[in-house]
Amino acid sequence: MSVSELDNRCIQTIRFLAADGVQKANSGHPGMPMGMAPAAYVLWTKLMKHNPGNPMWINRDRFVLSAGHGSMLLYSLLHLTGYNMSLEDLKNFRQWGSKTPGHPEYDPHLGIEATTGPLGQGIANAVGMAIAEKYLESQFNKEGFPIVDYKIFTIVGDGCLEEGVSSEASSLAGHLGLNNLIVIYDDNHITIDGETEISFTENVAMRYKAYGWNVIVVDGDGNDLDAIEKALKKAKKEKNRPTIIKLRTHIAFGSPNKQDSESAHGSPLGADEIKLMKQNFGWDPEKSFYIPDEVAAHMAATAKIGKKAENAWKNKFNKYAQAYPELARQFTDAVEGRLPVVLDKILPKFEAGKSLATRQASGEVLNAIMPKIPLIHGGSADLTPSNNTWFNGVQNFSRENRSGRYIRFGVREHAMAALLNGISVSGMVRAYGGTFLVFADYCRAAVRVASLSKYPSIFVFTHDSIGLGEDGPTHQPVEHFASLRAIPNLTVIRPADANETAQAWKFTLENKNGPVVLLL
């Protein structure tokens, strides 16, 4: 069997696993995985740096399936390349308690880097991950020792790009010149309601050029492996901008009666349609969840390549540790989640009974502790003086200064919250972001995902008072406290005075079990 024949057989295996998984569950989205199988195959087996034997390798490339409804694509790749995802897990797709829920749920030990499903969250998470990587580069890399040099890949669909959060996040990514971010846009022209032309006719390529992105267009039908590989390699070499690859695909490619149809988006193809499709491709129509031996062997080689890559990195890190022992210690501490200071020794103590707004007390706490905790980012959605999120000596994170720790999110509350999630799952860096409590509504979707996934994100919501009389009721939080309290797994702290504010920050920074909201 030639290489190209083997490649095609691997791609067909991914397509059929997706179709079979959705069919067995009697629900799901088969079309997207079938259309994107070639691109995902090329990425996972030829371009992406990862080790299925150790999904937690800190310098792995990150993959985020922003179009989370296509989860069978991710699960099939995880199984075929050797992650802890069995064929039985694929057969239990969408079943209670399985490893394979309808939309991916964060579990880095399985190779699932982010919870996705609410469209647009994934691409925004990826922007946060890219910020974290750039900062880590600035802190730890030395000449001859690029110990942090991973890329962030994400697959998005039309729905992701229609969501407002993707616009907010993409705008900021272009502004920051995050060249370590590579987005593959599954341009299949189909939504649940029908063809995209009924509601989505903008020029996506021009839109992203306006954001300051590198735009690569791959026309055709999504099956040109050489063109896909060439585009990805070009994207990896980009020095100054994030890249979006606009890849023309066909939903449910190969389905005789449902290709390019909205009926293939969110419903099983049907047993007869799957049999007909397999027959047309020369497969046994009676076999389900079938993986040819040559495909299993070829895909399993990914694990060997990944192990070799990680071992090479470990050897490099050992030499780095000899040359820069203090940096290596800090790196290891960060990976293991150890704070570099004892917070009780540096927290400020406030005079009891003295009147001080908790947001002002928070600012004093940040000034006391943040200079001593270098792997925590701060920021605000254009309300820094009001939120008191700045601390003395901090520099802005920017295109020119990757070592800056303060992120100017701009008036992009939703993206800010989703970016905090991406930063916080980087494995070494955490982040907090501030806005008015009344604008928690803009952040809510990302806060909910953080709570579901137990991301250690930190949300600082200030002006927790209806005393904002001059601004009027649009700026007066009334229902927000109860609304946030209603979210499972979300810790909401409303300190009563300055000393409680200091202790709230202590709890937040020591907490590793989910997001925290500080109401100030």
Secondary structure, 3 states (H helix, E strand, C coil): CCHHHHHHHHHHHHHHHHHHHHHHHCCCCCHHHHHHHHHHHHHHHHHCCCCCCCCCCCCCCEEEECCHHHHHHHHHHHHHHCCCCCHHHHHCCCCCCCCCCCCCCCEHHHCECCCCCCCCHHHHHHHHHHHHHHHHHHHHCECCECCCCCCEEEEEEHHHHHCHHHHHHHHHHHHHCCCCEEEEEEECCECCCCEHHHCCCCCHHHHHHHHCCEEEEECCCCCCHHHHHHHHHHHHHCCCCCEEEEEECCCCCCCCCCCCCHHHCCCCCCHHHHHHHHHHCCCCCCCCCCCCHHHHHHHHHHHHHHHHHHHHHHHHHHHHHHHCHHHHHHHHHHHCCCCCCCHHHHCCCCCCCCCCCHHHHHHHHHHHHHHHCCCEEEEECCCHHHHCCCCCCCCECCCCCCCCCEEECCCCHHHHHHHHHHHHCCCCCEEEEEEEHHHHHHHHHHHHHHHHHCCCCEEEEECCCCCCHHHCHHHCCCCHHHHHHCCCCCEEECCCCHHHHHHHHHHHHHCCCCCEEEEC
